[in-house]
Amino acid sequence: MQNDVSSQKLLVAFVGMPGSGKSEATKYLREKGFASVRFGEVAEEGLKEMGLPLTPDNEQMYREKIRNELGMAAFAILSEEKIESFLKDNPVVVIDGLYSWEEYRYLLEKFLALKIIYVFASPATRYSRLAKRPVRPLTPEQARARDFAEIERLNKSGPIAMADFVIENNTSLDDLYTKIDELLKHLQITRSSP
């Protein structure tokens, strides 16, 4: 497979377990000027339309409701229009929040040029990060339970297994950013690609 993807429109999705750094990776690319679509916005907008406050319980209720109605690819389906719109003006769109195997398959079928980057961090590192985060911190027991739930209920392991690239993130944010920059250079991706 050819590494140069600079001549085509491209979706890039960071996947990983909670606390691995995938949201930090997406945020870094957004700050560098890359367009991004956050699947979580679907739930936030849906709750707003329903007149419900944005709380963890309401978010979970909405996610389950939408997945019951549309299947496990629901967030990819509901984000497709925004992705297509961003691809008109941007050669690369970053996806934040790709979880399920079904979402992966849906995006792969619709957009073809999809690169999955698995951000790996050990459970000990992730659990430490999750315990220290300012919003909704988790105990190690809660973090482990969330890991199991995401693997078993969200089919999260499929996209991780199919990742095109792996970034190990057991150290600092600066190290993560350096690895992302190296990967972008390797793939010949810039904000202005193609």
N, C-alpha and C positions, 0 to 999 in steps of 0.2 A: 504494500500500500504506500502511496506517495505521501510524504509528510507535508508538502507545500499545499496548503488549503487557501492560499491568499487570493486565488482567482475566482472563488465562489462565495456566495452568501453562506453564512455559517452560524449555527447555534452552538453555544458552549454552555454546558451545565456542570456545575460542581455538585458532587454527591458525597455523602459521608454520614457517619453517625452523629448524634447530637454532641456538640462541643468539639467537633473535629476541626472547625475553622472554615467551613464552606460558605457561611454568610460573610465572614471577614474577607474571603477570597472574592466573592461577588462584589462586596462594597469597594474593595481595592480597584477592581476593574471599572466600576461605575465612576469612581473618583478620577480615573484615567481617561474618562470620556466615553466609555463603552455604553451602549444602550442596554438596559436590562429590564426583564419582566419578572416580577415576583409573584409566584403562584398564590402566596398568602393574601395578596390584595383581593383576590376573588372572595374570600371569606369576609374580609373587612368590609368590602363594598356590599356584600349580601346582607350582613348584619345591619349596616347603616340603612339599607332599603327596608329592612324589617323593623327598624326603629329600636333595635336592641343594642345595649352597650357592648363594647369590645372587651370581653373578659375571656379567660382561658376556657371556661365551661361553655360559653356561647360559641366560641370559635370551634371547639370540638363538636358541639351539637350541629353547627352549620356544615362542617366538613363531612360528618357522617351522613347528614341529610342529602347533601349534593352527591356524595358517592353512592348512596342508595338509589338516587334517581338516575344518575348518568353512568355509574360504574366507576371502577378504580382509576380510569383515565380522566375523570371529571375536570380536574384543574387544568390539565393540558387542553382539553376541549374548550373550556371556558376562556382560556388565555390565547387560543389560536389566532383570533382576530387581532389582538394587540401585537402578537409576535409578527404576523404578516405585515401589519402597519409599520412596525419598527424596521423590518427588513427592507422596506421600500427605500428608506433613507439611510440605513446603516448596514455595512457589510457584515458586521458581527453583532449578534444579540446574545447577551448572557442570561441564562435562566437560573433563577433563584427559587428553590423549592421543589425541584423534581425529586419525587420520592419513589413512586411505585413502578413496577415492571410495566404495567399497563400504560402509564404516562410515557415511559421511555419508548415503548413500541409505537404508540400513537405519534409521538414527535418524529420518530425515525421514518415512519410511513409517510407523514405529511411533508417533512422538510428535507429528508435524506442527509444533508450535510450537518450532522450532529456529532459533536465531540463531547465525550463524558470524561470529566476529570475527577477522580476519586481523591478526596482529601482524607488521608489516614492519620489518625492519632490513636495512641494506645488507650484502652479503657481507663487506666489510672490517670493519664493526662487529661482525658476528656472529663472524667468525673470531678477532678480538681477544678477545672475551668467552670464546669456547670455549678459547682458549689459556690464559686466566687462571683458569678455574674450578678449584676445589679437588679435585673428584672427576672422574676420567677426562678430564683436559685433552686437547685435540686440537691438533696442528700445523695450520697453514693447509692443507697438502696433505691431511691426514686429514679436515679439515672439508669441504673441497671434494668429496672422494670420498664422504663421508657425504651431502652434498647430492644428488649424482647418484644414489646408491643409493636414497635416500628418494623421489626423484621417479620413478625408473625401476622400482623393485621394489615400492614401497608405494603407488603411485598417489596420491601426496600432493598433486599439483598441482590435482586436481579440487575438493576442499573449499576450497582457497585461491581458485581462480577463482570459486567460487560464494559467496564471503564477502558477508555483508550489510553489513559495516562494516570499515573499515581503520583501524588505529591505527599511526602511524609511531613507531618506537621506536629512534631513533639517538642518544638523549641519555641522560638519567638515569632512575633508578627513580622519583624524585619526579615527573618529567614524565610517565612512563608512568601512574602512579597518578592524576595529574590528568586525563589523557585518558580513563582508564577511568571516573572519577567523572563527567566531562562526558557520556560516552556513556550511562551509567546514568540520568543526569538527563534526557537527551534521550529515552530510551526509557521514562521514567517507571517505572523498575525500582528498587525498594527491597528490602531484606531481607524486609520484611513484605508485599510485593506478593502477591496482588492487593488 
